[in-house]
């Protein structure tokens, strides 16, 4: 059986990925799978830019997967995303529809396009109990014997450290047990704007979100028991607004720092996508400033051409 063609629409924050994906989905009978590391959380709507109203096209709703699937405050990682993506993709495919992967989380997108192999390691409470007598330093040294510790993500808390070590030691004993995505081919579309236009769009969207209740949203999360430390780790809007609500952090300073961080974040997103290209992923870039109809036509025509070739 010929692998299905997966259309991916990516780009930096505030580039209009969602509206483009919805319009294209309406033309090719597709459903959308979100590749956003924070839109999975319920109650985090304005700050993550879910824009759920955009999924209504000409009176009909375009189905979207992997949005609002976890409670705010929970952890969500790449392994969970890959398994959730697999389930969503197979569900869409089983009903004879096409799938569009849409988002700006570079690692999530690349994990699908490059079919990352992550150990299929279950949580083992007995294993974790057996490690309780070891110090963090001893566990970190053992983890470092398996992998290079490029950053502090795996060691910032004891739970993360134990999970990382659990995965690596499971991998040693079960080398053939890993996530397996279904076979697929890829067409990757990137939306791009001149840098000054991106900055302007970021500013406009930030002001709109603040006017539409983003601060109240963060306050509700705090009131509902989401730990302050967890909101800080979600970054950007949630980090700065949480600080504004819980510290001596003036509104003006909060706004300027948040605006700066979002601009820097958009640069990091583009850096990730350019690195994907250097590593062999072909991204077809389209000009975000074109009329929507023209952008949709470009993407649909390119998709149908590639699908025809894919099926030959």
Buried (B, 14 or more C-beta within 10 A) or exposed (E): EEEBBBBBBBBBBBBBBBBBBBBBBBBBEBBBBBBBBBBBBBBBBBBBBBBEEBBEBEEEEBBBBBBBBBEBBEEBEBBBBBBBBBEBBEBBBEEEBBBBBBBBBBEBBBBBBBBBEBBBBEEEEEBBEEBEEBEEEEBBEBBEEBEEEEEEEBBEBBEBBBBBBBBBBBBEEEEEEBBEBEEBEBBBBBBBBEEEBBBEBBBEBBEEBBEEEBBEBBBEBBEEEBEBEBBBBBBBBBBBBBBBBBEEBEEEEBBEBBBEBBBEBBEEBBEBBEEBEEEEBEBEEBEBEEEEEEBBBBBBEBBEEBBEEBEE
